[in-house]
Amino acid sequence: MAPSFPKVLMVGEKPSIALSIASVLSRGQMNTRKGSTEVHEFDGKFFGKPARFKVTSVIGHVFSVDFPGKYQDWAATDPLDLFQAQVIKTESNPKAHICRHLNQEAHGCHYLVLWLDCDREGENICFEVIESTGFHINDVYRARFSSVTEKDVLKALDNLVRPNRDEALAVDARQEIDLKVGVAFTRFQTSYFQGKYGNLDSRVISYGPCQTPTLGFCVQRYLQINTFKPEKFWSLHPYIIENGYEIQLEWQRGKLFDINVAMMFQKLVAQEGVLEVTEISEKQETKGRPVGLNTVNLLKVASSALGFGPQMAMQLAERLYTQGFISYPRTESTAYPTSFDFRGVLSAQANNPTWGNYVQGLLSNGYQKPKSGTDAGDHPPITPMRSAAEDMLGNDAWKLYQYICQHFIGTVSPDCKYIRRKVEFSIGGESFNCTGQQVVTKGFTAIMPWLALNDKNIPSFMKGQKIKVSKLDLYEGRTTPPDYLTESELISLMEKNGIGTDASIPVHINNICERNYVQVQAGRKLAPTTLGITLVRGYQSIDPDLCLPDIRSFIEQQITLIAKGQADHFHVVQHVIQQFKQKFSYFVKKIEDMDALFEAQFSMLTDSGRILSKCGKCLRYMKYISAQPSRLYCGTCEEVYYLPQKGTIKLYKELSCPLDNFELLICSMPGPDGKSFPLCPYCYTNPPFEGIETLINSAKTSTSGKIGKGAGMPCNLCPHPTCPNSLVSQGVCACPECSGTLVLDPVSAPKWRLCCNMCNCLVFLAQGAHRISTTKEKCAECDSSIIEVDFNKKTTPLEDGSTLHSGCILCDELLHSLVEMKHGRSFRHMSSRGRGRGGRRGGYRGRGRGGGRVIDPKMSFRDF
């Protein structure tokens, strides 16, 4: 009987990390099978004993925090109640079934080893995995690593530790605080302002404890620019000619703001006319090599020098990390540990075609020990782990990788040394000088040429030497305002004031851009919009703390104490929530102060938009407001009806909804493959059928930026049994790609097609037909709806030249031969194989049709 080895389940944060770890530990000898994420199996040793390994992964957080269902309805929930509401953890990506996958793979395993990213977020995911797998904490180990190289992976396996509960709780605290505070303020101010103003041009007026102070920095700079008053100044510049060089001398006073005083000094200098050399100094100075590269400095350089926004920079860095080219890119440390293998890292770059020769010189002549930086106790600085060329990475990733390599090589290169010469002159009681420099040793600037110093030669002078002034200028200038904050400057301010972490800073900056609070201009400058400025000025008028960094900095300090085990998670959360609850109550009472600022900047709903369709209540025309969020406004009823946030909205044949008498609209999505669907404004905002919210939330046609009660039910999701535009009337058959239904696109002629009401699947029907319509008849074989096609006389495929033909697109040979399916980027002709009830035909799954109980798939909604 074969011996039974213990089974070890290993879980990485991403599939690529799991693959790298499994490849190292199995030496490439592993079996891989499919699952929600891939599972790699192999034999090896665990704590020196034979074991069977399974390596799989999650895809980021397994769970996310949210409010229970009863708090999801904006209209029925007082935002104040959210501060005391219970929060629940729901699966972050239900369709991926990660929780079920982990639970299944854990069966029969004796140990769990967690290979999650080594930061607080990774620690939090550790405990999400533990919860999903059901392991006892004594059987759980944590691998700590900074790269997925063979050396680091093997070292991590030999030095396993236990997961840190305190760091995981710190993330729980931040998530709960941000959820409750952000959602409460966001719901209140969104409902308040979007119900009054028509040109806000933002889907949601959001607030965030980190996001809003970040915006505050941008607006503060804007206000400095706006209130800046330029002043004239004057500066004295004498010129001399020596050994053929014309040299402009610098005035020790710099500049003066009084023209009369400046002219007095000009007269004194002009009268004397001869300068005397009073001092000559020469000394060697050093420009020090950089410290190790941390995340914040990488983001700043990526924005200012490479032109990458913080979010894009982190995506590129994470990709380089998962591919094994660099070490973990989220770190606050700039100091390397004493045991760091600098020679090994340099050796890996010795044959690089771009900087290999320089590295070989360092290895031969000796490299320097990096300058002492800051050790934050997390990961070493960002370091290249293996060599790469541009064609291996692609243009953008190469630029970032190139900088990371050059920065690391620079940290172990000699300092730059140069001779600085300064000559001081005196005339009429005023002092002037000129300076020159000559580089002695390029040092690290040879590999980081953008930091290089240029030689500046000046002639030789002797102390006491007299030189005639060749020209004397009184320069007039004006002070200039500061420019808009650059992303790089904003990142520095966020770091300095404790706003966000190295992991979240890119997210906060991206949020204020996406919310239309700031716009990124040339040079990655952040110009606040009217909405962003008005919001911050409104917070300042009510409670400046809401947009100042101090309160968030305090929260981050408390969360750090939780992570260190020095503060209680529950008490910190309750204290912060109570503070914000009081601030929220005061904010609600004083909202008129902010409203006055909005009223001065934005148009009222009554003055916005263009007349489009009739209201079913008062039968008066409503106005269509195209600025985000798209909506209709009835001035008589003073009601707002939200619409899909993408696509073109038009009146649909002056048809009306049989339920509420509102005129129907047609929404056409952009692009050649954009689908069209009718909708009733009232039903879309207030779905009339109980239980349909589950279906709406899973449909990709639902509103992005959904607002209020149950927004998002177009006619192609409506189960009304008799309406000619409902799903029941226009649905044809089950979608082959998802649980949705293929519905006839009513305005697609002459390129007739079916569109899924859940996903982006398109099915093209007989092209060029005069008319295609659904009928009430069902296919006897598969129970799909029979469609009627009126072909063009000139192109009819019917043998007798007739034009009318009815049939099922799955079972009718003629119609089936004319059908093509397009989904995503794939385009293929539908197969004609697979006849039979319940079987697959034309690539279609017989979901709910045929075999056993016959169910109309158009009505087989999950949980409906």
CORNOR-V461887 format. One record per pair of residues at least 12 apart in sequence whose ideal C-beta (glycine too) atoms are under 8 Angstrom apart, sorted by the first residue. I is the first residue (numbers start at 1). J is the second residue. If there is no record, write none. Layout:
# CORNOR-V461887
i-><I;I>
j-><J;J>
This chain:
# CORNOR-V461887
i-><3;5;5;5;5;5;6;6;6;6;6;6;7;7;7;7;7;7;7;7;8;8;8;8;8;8;8;8;8;8;9;9;9;9;9;9;9;9;9;10;10;10;10;10;10;10;10;10;11;11;11;11;11;11;11;11;11;11;11;12;12;12;12;12;12;13;13;13;13;13;13;13;13;14;14;14;14;14;15;15;15;15;16;16;17;17;17;17;18;18;18;18;18;18;18;19;19;20;20;20;20;21;21;21;21;22;22;22;22;23;24;24;24;24;25;25;25;25;25;25;25;26;26;26;26;29;30;30;35;35;35;35;36;36;36;36;36;37;37;37;37;37;37;37;38;38;39;39;39;39;40;40;40;40;41;41;41;46;51;54;54;56;56;56;58;58;58;58;58;58;59;59;59;60;60;61;61;61;61;61;62;62;62;62;62;62;62;62;62;62;63;63;63;63;63;63;63;64;64;64;64;64;65;65;65;65;65;65;65;66;66;66;66;66;67;67;67;67;67;67;67;68;68;68;71;73;73;74;74;74;74;74;75;75;76;77;79;79;79;79;79;79;80;80;80;80;80;82;82;82;82;83;83;83;83;83;83;83;83;84;84;85;87;87;87;89;98;99;102;102;102;103;103;103;105;106;106;106;106;109;110;111;111;111;111;112;112;112;112;112;112;112;113;113;113;113;113;113;114;114;114;114;114;114;114;114;115;115;115;116;116;117;117;118;118;118;118;118;118;119;119;119;119;120;120;120;120;120;120;121;121;123;123;123;123;123;124;124;124;124;126;126;126;126;127;127;127;130;137;137;140;140;141;141;141;142;142;142;142;142;143;143;143;144;144;144;145;146;146;146;146;147;147;147;147;147;147;147;148;148;148;149;149;149;151;151;164;166;166;166;166;167;169;169;169;170;170;170;170;170;172;173;173;173;173;173;173;174;174;176;176;177;177;177;177;177;177;178;178;178;180;180;181;181;181;181;181;181;182;182;182;182;182;184;184;185;185;185;185;186;186;186;186;186;188;188;188;188;189;189;189;189;190;190;190;190;191;191;192;192;193;193;193;194;194;194;194;195;195;196;196;196;196;197;197;197;197;197;197;198;198;198;198;198;198;198;198;198;198;198;199;199;199;199;199;200;200;200;200;201;201;201;201;201;202;202;202;202;202;202;203;203;203;203;203;203;204;204;204;204;205;205;205;206;206;207;208;208;209;209;209;209;210;210;210;210;210;211;211;211;211;212;212;212;212;212;213;213;213;213;213;213;214;214;214;214;214;214;214;214;215;215;215;215;215;215;215;215;216;216;216;216;216;217;217;217;217;217;218;218;218;218;218;218;218;218;218;218;219;219;219;219;219;219;220;221;221;221;222;222;222;222;224;224;225;225;225;225;228;228;230;230;230;230;231;231;231;232;232;232;232;232;233;233;233;233;233;233;233;234;234;234;234;234;234;234;234;234;234;234;235;235;235;235;235;235;235;235;236;236;236;236;236;236;236;236;236;236;236;237;237;237;237;237;237;237;238;238;238;238;238;238;238;238;239;239;239;239;239;240;240;240;240;240;241;242;242;242;243;243;245;245;246;247;247;247;248;249;249;249;249;249;250;250;250;250;251;251;251;252;252;252;252;253;253;255;262;263;265;265;266;266;268;268;268;269;269;269;269;269;270;270;271;272;272;273;273;273;274;274;274;274;274;275;275;275;275;275;275;275;275;276;276;276;276;276;276;276;277;277;277;277;277;277;277;277;277;278;278;278;278;278;279;279;279;279;280;280;280;280;280;280;280;281;281;281;282;282;282;282;283;283;284;284;284;284;284;285;285;285;285;286;286;286;287;287;287;287;287;287;287;287;288;288;289;289;289;289;289;289;289;289;289;289;289;289;290;290;290;290;290;290;291;291;291;291;291;291;291;291;291;292;292;292;292;292;292;292;292;292;292;292;292;293;293;293;293;293;293;293;293;294;294;294;294;294;294;294;294;294;295;295;295;295;295;295;295;295;296;296;296;296;296;296;297;298;298;298;298;298;298;298;299;299;299;299;299;299;299;300;300;300;300;301;301;302;302;303;303;303;303;303;304;304;304;304;305;305;306;306;306;307;308;308;308;309;309;309;309;309;309;309;310;310;310;310;310;310;311;311;311;311;312;313;313;314;314;316;316;316;317;317;317;319;320;320;320;320;320;324;324;325;325;325;325;325;325;326;326;326;326;326;326;327;327;327;327;327;327;327;328;328;329;330;330;330;331;331;331;331;331;331;331;332;332;332;332;333;333;333;333;333;333;333;333;333;334;334;334;335;335;335;335;335;335;336;336;336;336;337;337;340;342;342;342;342;343;343;345;345;345;345;346;346;346;346;346;346;347;348;348;348;348;349;349;349;349;350;351;352;352;352;352;353;354;354;355;355;355;355;358;358;358;359;362;362;362;367;367;368;368;368;368;369;370;370;371;381;381;382;382;383;383;384;384;384;384;388;406;406;407;409;409;410;410;410;411;413;413;413;413;414;414;414;415;415;415;416;416;416;416;416;416;416;416;416;417;417;417;417;418;418;418;418;418;418;419;419;419;420;420;420;421;421;421;421;421;422;422;423;423;423;425;427;434;435;435;436;436;436;437;437;437;438;438;438;439;439;439;439;483;484;484;484;484;485;485;486;486;486;486;487;487;487;487;487;488;490;490;491;491;494;497;497;497;497;498;498;498;498;498;499;499;499;499;500;501;509;512;512;513;516;516;516;516;517;517;517;517;518;530;530;534;534;534;534;534;535;537;538;538;538;538;539;541;541;541;541;542;542;542;542;542;542;543;543;543;543;545;546;546;551;555;558;558;558;559;605;605;605;605;605;606;606;608;608;608;608;609;609;609;609;609;610;610;611;611;612;612;612;612;612;613;613;613;613;613;613;613;614;614;615;615;615;615;615;616;616;616;616;616;616;616;617;617;617;617;618;618;618;619;620;620;620;622;622;622;622;623;624;626;628;628;629;629;629;629;629;629;630;630;630;630;630;631;632;641;641;641;641;642;642;642;642;642;642;642;643;643;643;643;643;643;644;644;644;644;644;644;645;645;645;646;646;646;647;647;647;647;647;648;648;648;649;649;649;650;650;650;651;651;651;651;652;652;652;652;652;655;655;657;657;657;657;658;658;658;659;659;659;659;659;659;660;660;660;660;662;662;662;662;664;664;664;664;664;665;665;665;665;666;666;666;666;667;667;668;673;673;673;675;675;675;675;675;675;676;676;676;676;676;677;677;677;677;677;677;677;677;677;678;678;678;678;678;679;679;679;680;680;683;683;683;684;684;684;684;685;685;685;685;686;686;687;687;687;689;689;689;691;691;692;692;692;692;692;692;693;694;694;694;694;695;695;695;695;695;696;696;696;696;697;698;698;698;699;699;699;699;699;700;700;700;701;701;701;701;701;714;715;715;716;716;716;716;716;716;717;719;719;719;725;727;727;727;727;727;728;728;729;730;730;730;730;731;731;731;731;731;731;731;732;732;732;732;732;732;732;733;733;733;733;733;733;733;733;734;734;734;734;734;734;734;735;735;735;735;736;736;736;736;736;736;736;737;737;737;737;738;738;738;738;739;739;739;740;740;740;740;740;741;741;741;741;741;742;742;742;742;742;742;743;743;743;744;744;744;744;749;749;749;750;750;750;751;751;752;752;752;752;752;752;753;754;759;760;760;761;761;761;762;762;762;763;763;763;763;763;763;764;764;764;764;765;765;765;765;765;765;766;766;766;766;766;767;768;768;768;769;769;769;769;770;770;770;770;771;771;771;772;772;772;772;773;773;774;774;774;775;775;775;777;779;779;779;781;781;781;781;781;781;781;782;782;782;782;782;782;782;782;783;783;783;783;784;784;784;784;784;785;785;786;786;786;787;787;787;787;787;788;788;788;789;789;789;789;789;790;790;791;791;791;797;797;798;809;810;810;810;811;811;813;816;816;816;817;819;821;821;828;830;830;830;831;836;837;837;837;838;838;838;847;848>
j-><50;43;49;50;51;52;46;49;51;52;110;111;51;52;53;54;108;109;110;111;46;51;52;53;54;109;110;111;112;113;54;56;105;106;109;111;112;113;133;22;53;54;55;56;112;113;114;115;55;56;57;58;102;112;113;114;115;116;129;55;56;57;58;115;116;57;58;60;115;116;117;122;125;57;58;59;60;322;37;38;57;59;322;323;57;115;148;322;37;38;40;55;56;57;115;38;40;148;153;322;324;55;115;148;153;40;42;53;55;40;148;150;153;154;42;44;53;55;153;154;157;40;42;44;53;42;42;55;56;101;104;105;96;97;98;100;101;56;57;58;59;96;98;101;56;57;54;55;56;105;53;54;55;56;53;54;55;111;111;105;109;101;102;105;98;102;116;125;128;129;93;96;98;92;125;92;121;124;125;128;91;92;98;99;102;125;128;129;131;132;89;90;91;92;99;128;131;89;90;91;92;175;87;88;89;172;175;176;179;87;88;89;90;179;82;85;86;87;88;179;183;85;86;88;85;709;710;187;191;707;708;709;708;709;709;187;183;184;185;187;188;584;184;581;584;585;588;180;183;184;187;180;181;184;577;578;580;581;584;577;581;180;176;179;180;128;132;132;129;132;133;132;133;134;133;132;133;134;135;135;139;135;139;140;141;129;130;133;135;139;140;141;140;141;142;143;157;160;126;129;130;140;141;142;143;163;143;145;156;129;142;328;330;144;145;146;328;378;379;330;378;379;503;167;168;170;171;501;563;171;503;163;164;167;168;171;167;168;171;172;140;142;163;168;163;165;168;163;162;163;162;163;160;161;162;160;161;162;163;164;156;157;160;156;159;161;328;327;328;379;380;321;324;326;327;328;383;385;321;322;324;324;385;386;341;344;563;562;563;564;565;563;562;563;569;559;560;562;563;569;569;558;559;562;569;572;573;555;559;573;577;209;555;573;576;577;580;208;209;210;577;580;207;208;209;577;580;584;206;207;208;209;211;580;584;206;207;584;587;204;205;206;207;208;584;587;588;591;205;207;591;594;204;205;206;707;707;708;591;595;205;595;598;629;631;640;707;605;640;595;598;604;605;598;602;603;604;605;608;602;603;604;605;607;608;609;623;625;627;633;602;603;608;625;627;531;602;627;628;516;529;531;627;628;515;516;517;531;628;629;628;629;645;704;705;707;515;629;705;707;515;531;535;511;515;546;508;511;551;552;555;580;499;500;504;508;552;508;511;512;515;535;536;539;546;547;497;499;547;548;549;552;490;494;499;500;508;509;511;512;512;517;518;528;532;535;536;547;536;539;547;548;549;485;490;493;494;549;484;485;490;512;517;518;526;527;528;532;528;532;533;536;537;547;536;482;484;485;484;527;528;533;481;482;481;482;483;484;481;482;478;479;480;481;257;478;479;257;259;476;477;478;255;256;257;476;477;478;479;255;256;257;258;259;262;263;474;475;476;477;251;254;255;256;262;474;475;477;251;253;262;265;266;269;430;472;473;474;475;249;250;251;472;473;474;475;269;275;427;432;469;471;472;473;469;470;471;472;473;275;467;468;469;470;470;459;461;467;459;460;458;459;470;434;458;459;434;275;425;432;433;434;432;433;434;435;430;431;432;430;431;432;433;265;430;477;474;474;428;430;472;474;428;429;430;427;428;430;469;472;469;472;428;427;428;427;468;469;427;466;467;468;469;425;426;427;432;466;467;468;469;425;426;427;464;465;466;467;423;424;425;461;462;463;464;465;467;424;425;426;431;463;422;423;424;463;421;422;423;424;461;462;463;421;422;424;419;420;421;422;419;420;417;418;419;420;440;417;418;419;420;415;416;417;415;416;417;418;443;445;451;453;371;415;368;370;371;410;411;412;413;414;415;416;443;444;371;407;410;411;444;448;334;335;370;371;372;373;374;381;411;333;334;335;336;370;373;380;381;382;383;408;411;334;381;382;383;404;407;408;411;331;332;333;334;374;376;381;382;502;314;329;330;331;332;382;502;503;332;491;492;495;502;505;334;313;317;329;382;400;403;404;313;314;487;488;491;505;506;487;488;491;492;403;488;400;403;486;487;488;491;524;486;487;488;524;403;450;399;400;403;524;396;399;400;487;506;509;510;513;520;524;487;491;505;506;509;510;506;507;509;510;396;400;506;329;506;396;397;400;329;382;400;397;393;397;400;401;404;385;386;384;385;386;388;393;401;382;383;384;385;401;404;379;380;381;382;383;384;385;379;382;382;379;502;503;376;378;379;380;381;382;502;374;376;378;502;373;374;375;376;377;378;379;380;381;373;374;381;370;372;373;374;375;381;370;373;380;381;375;380;380;367;369;370;412;363;367;383;384;385;408;359;362;363;367;409;412;363;384;385;386;387;384;387;405;409;363;387;387;388;389;405;389;389;402;405;406;409;447;409;446;447;409;409;412;413;412;413;412;413;414;415;412;411;412;411;408;411;404;408;404;408;401;404;405;408;401;447;448;448;444;447;444;447;448;444;443;444;446;447;441;443;444;441;443;444;439;441;442;443;444;445;451;452;453;439;440;441;443;437;438;439;440;441;453;437;438;440;435;436;437;435;436;437;438;458;434;435;435;458;461;467;469;458;456;458;456;457;458;453;455;456;455;456;457;452;453;454;455;525;521;525;526;527;525;526;523;524;525;526;509;520;524;525;526;524;509;526;505;509;508;549;550;552;553;549;552;553;556;557;549;552;553;556;556;556;526;526;532;526;529;531;532;628;529;531;532;535;532;601;602;594;597;598;601;602;594;597;593;594;597;598;594;590;593;594;597;586;587;590;591;593;594;583;586;587;590;583;583;587;579;576;572;575;576;572;623;625;633;635;640;633;635;623;625;627;633;623;624;625;626;633;623;624;623;624;624;632;649;651;665;632;651;662;663;664;665;681;662;663;634;636;637;639;662;656;657;660;661;662;663;682;634;637;639;660;634;636;637;661;634;635;636;634;635;641;681;635;649;649;645;705;642;643;645;703;705;707;642;643;644;645;649;643;681;681;682;684;685;684;685;703;706;707;708;711;665;667;679;681;684;703;667;679;684;701;703;714;703;704;705;669;670;704;667;668;669;670;674;667;668;670;665;666;667;665;666;668;663;664;665;666;664;665;666;678;746;678;725;680;682;683;723;720;722;723;680;682;683;688;720;723;680;682;683;688;680;681;682;683;678;679;680;715;725;678;679;680;681;678;679;746;747;679;714;747;760;762;822;701;745;753;755;760;762;745;746;747;748;755;701;714;715;716;743;745;746;755;757;714;715;716;725;746;713;714;715;715;718;713;715;718;711;712;713;714;708;709;710;711;709;710;710;712;713;713;718;719;863;864;710;713;717;719;861;864;710;861;862;863;864;717;861;862;863;864;710;712;713;717;712;739;758;862;712;717;740;757;758;758;759;760;714;716;717;757;758;757;727;730;730;731;741;743;755;757;757;859;861;864;746;741;743;757;858;859;858;859;774;743;744;746;774;743;744;757;774;785;857;858;744;754;774;784;785;787;809;782;784;785;809;810;844;849;857;844;845;846;847;848;849;857;756;758;759;761;761;821;823;842;843;844;845;756;759;761;823;756;758;759;761;758;847;862;756;757;758;759;761;756;757;758;857;858;754;755;756;757;761;763;755;756;757;772;773;774;787;769;771;772;767;768;769;764;767;764;765;766;767;769;772;765;809;823;823;824;821;822;823;821;822;823;809;819;820;821;822;830;819;820;821;822;787;789;809;815;818;819;789;791;797;815;818;818;791;792;795;789;790;791;792;790;791;792;803;788;789;790;787;788;789;790;787;788;786;787;788;787;788;806;806;808;810;811;808;810;811;835;836;837;850;808;810;811;837;841;846;849;850;849;850;854;856;808;809;810;811;849;808;858;806;807;808;806;807;808;809;815;804;805;806;804;805;806;807;815;803;804;803;804;805;814;818;814;842;841;842;844;835;841;832;830;832;842;832;842;842;843;843;842;843;844;843;850;849;850;851;850;851;852;860;860>
